[in-house]
Amino acid sequence: MAGHSDSAIPLSLHLADSQHQDFILACLEKDFPQSDLLPLLSRLKTPDSPMSSLLESAIGIRKILCDEDNCPIQALIDANGVPVLIHFMMDTREAHLQLECAWALTNVVCGTSQQTKSVVQQKGI
């Protein structure tokens, strides 16, 4: 939009955006042990969870699935986590939530052919 400047945006919106970014950065810096996988997935499955809880859960799940030595892909699949990740990947309310869920799903499809199939069969790709 021509002539648009940051000064036209209310200060409260800048603060909210800044706090949101700070929250995401804090989650990205946090370590998530594999034992957190199922509790984080449970939080993603909880109806009406606040966006902050959804974001932290998705970031945690993605980070846990990045463990190259002992990636718990099958545990996520067995806990019916793939459709939950697909749901939030398609949810347009929060771009970073979409990113984290899509990233987690790419980790799942990097597993065995059966694990990849679990994402394909649920129309995750």
N, C-alpha and C positions, 0 to 999 in steps of 0.2 A: 504494500500500500504506500503510495507516494506521500512523503511528508511525515511518515510515522516515526516517532522517536520513543525511546524508553521512558522519557519523562511523562508521556501520556498514559503509561501503565501505572495503576495504583501501587503505592509502596507495599501494601499488604500482599499483593500478588507476587512481588519480587521476593518478599520474605518467605512466603509459602513455597515458592520455587526453590529458593536457597535451602530451606529446611528439608525439602523433599530430596534435593541432590545430596545434602549432607547425610541424610538417612541411608540413601542408596550406597554412598561411598563407605559408610560405616559397615553396612552389610557385606560389601565386597571385600573389606579388609578382615572380616571375622572368619575364624576357623570353624568348620562344621565337621565334627567327627561322624563316621559312618553310622554310629548308633543314633544319630539325629534323623536319619532318613525317614523312618516311619512316622515319628511325631511331626516332622515338617510336612509330610504328605497328608497327614490327618488334618493339619491346619489348612492346607489347600482345599481339602474336601469339605470343610466346615462352611455351611451357608452363612452369608452375611459377615464373613470375616472382614475386618478392616483392610484397606489397601496395603497398609504398612505390614500387616501380618502376611498377606499374600506375597508381597515383594520379598520379604525376608525368607519365606519358605521356598519360593522359587529359586532365589539366589543360592540358598543352602543346598537344595536338591541338585542344582546344576554343579555346584562346586564338589559335592560328594561324588557325583557321576564322572568327574574329571580325574578321579584317582586311578591312575594307570595301572598300579600294582594290584589293586583288589577292587575293581569297579563293581558296585552292587546293582548292576543292570537287572539281573533276574529278580532280585528282591523287589525292585520298583515294579516290574511287570507283574509279579505274583501278588503284589498289594493293589493291583488295578490302578497304577499310577499313570499309565500311558494316556488313557482317555481324559484324565484330569489335566495333564500337561497340554494335550491337544485343545481342550476347552479354553484354557487361558491363553494359549498361543493365538487363538482366534478372537479373543476378547479385546476390543479396541479401546477400552477405557484407559489403559496404561501401557505405553509403548515399551517401557523397560520390563514389565511383566511378560509381554509378548516375546521380547528378546530372550529373556532367561529361560522361558519354557521351550522356545524353539531350539535354543542351544542345548538344553537338557535332552531334548528329543534327538538331536544330532548325535549326542553321546550314546543314546540307546541304539540307534541304527548302526553305530560303529561296532556293535557287539557281534554275536554269532548271527548266522543267516536266520535262525528261528527268532532271535530277538528283533532283528530288522523287520521280519515278517509281522511281528506283533504291532509295529507302528503302521506298516503299510495296510494291514487288514482293517485298521481302525481309521483309515483315511487321514493319517498324520502327515503323509507325503503323497 
